Amino acid sequence: MKKRLYVVSLGCPKNRVDSEVMLGVAESSGYQLVDDPSAAEVIVVNTCGFIGSAKKESVDTILELAEQKESGACETLVVAGCLSQRHPTELADAMPEVDHFLGSSDMLRLGDVLAGKAARMLVGNPADWLVQASSPRTVTTGKASAYVKIAEGCNRSCSFCVIPQLRGKQRSRSADDVVREVEELAAQGVFEINLVSQDTVAYGRDLDKAARHGLASLVERVADVPGVRWTRVHYLYPEALDDALLELLASHPRVLPYVDMPLQHVSDELLRRMKRGHGGDRIRRVVERLRKRVPGLVFRSAFIVGHPGETDAHFHELCEFVAWAELDRVGVFRYSDEPTSGSFTQSDKVPARAAAARHRKLMSLQRKIAHAKNAALVGQTLDVLVEGTSDEHEYVMMARHAGQAPDIDGQVYLSGGECAAGDLRRVRVTQASDYDLVGELADEPPIVAARRGQLRDTAARKRVSLAVVR
Ligand code: SF4
């Protein structure tokens, strides 16, 4: 009987791509992917480790799944990813129940583990890995959508961030290799491509002159792959975006007017302490220029509250900015005091209670903006990508419109009619909540009908193979 493997993927979409590579390695090693950890002989926890809460979630998940070695079929427990990369020795000493440790660049070493010829500690150099079109990979994001990692690592030194320590320096894939992967995905029916990396705006700058075409040229080539309908760009650093990229966001029919740009703060003092390399005026100019140039723009961002040195006045300035900018999607993080980060040695740490209060205040300010923007969609007709049955109720299907990125933005719950996961359908919005919508299916055939049995039917397999903790 085939041996069975269960993977849980923690953290960001870039880590999810790595989990999908490990699924691909397992499948090509003859393993069956299961969604019940108690049935798996091999369990892999692909960890996240960039801030305190993520580290805690990773440790809790490892300890929880380690119990399967007593109560389930588990013979081998593997810990991979950023936490493993960051604290290999401490984890190995503290967790005798873990059989193998892989780092953030060691996905392919899972093959040695499954072949039973691997040492316990397999954490290598974070700069050794760059996914390729030829890498084994089992896509788990449904029938019509996929993340495509275009680069790995980051050359910046934001003082609160340890990601460059966990992922190494920036290294971009060649545009030809990215396009080859997108062609393969599109040939299997995927029409939504989410381009991800740590520092997407810097894509290609590390490639040699001949291969350096920059992000805009890559985005255009991806969007022009036959079958691709939605191209979305994630993790843009707040730099002055070049005209070519703005033009694509504004007018290319298959590049979504969607910008995911973590701004972190707007106060000059805080941005200086964060070593972001720019002040608040740059940020206001970038927002204004994007709003002016890109009709129907959906702007997602993220902010940190409670960074050392943040006063009530700085926080008030941030709230004023968020009220002015009226961003569509906002994530708010409380500063995490990471010992190996530059901010750790800074003075004027903010008490946890004050940071928590600021987090609540900014989230509630943004909730009102999000609700008003959602309410404005009631009565409108939108195209939606059907994702599958909702987590809430098996008879309710859920979908996303072009302004909703997978895993991080809201959903459109569907009413009135039948549809299938992977379809692209037209709906009329009938209700809105803070982050979600209800859409009535138009009485017409799908714009794109999901192909049956494509991608080895990954939607079903998704329920089988990859538990994602967001
Ligand atoms: S751009 Fe800054 S915050 Fe983002 S991964 Fe690089 S160092 Fe971290």
Residues whose N, C-alpha, C, O or C-beta is under 5 A from the ligand:
A	BS01	SF4	C154 R156 S157 C158 C161 I163 Q198 D199
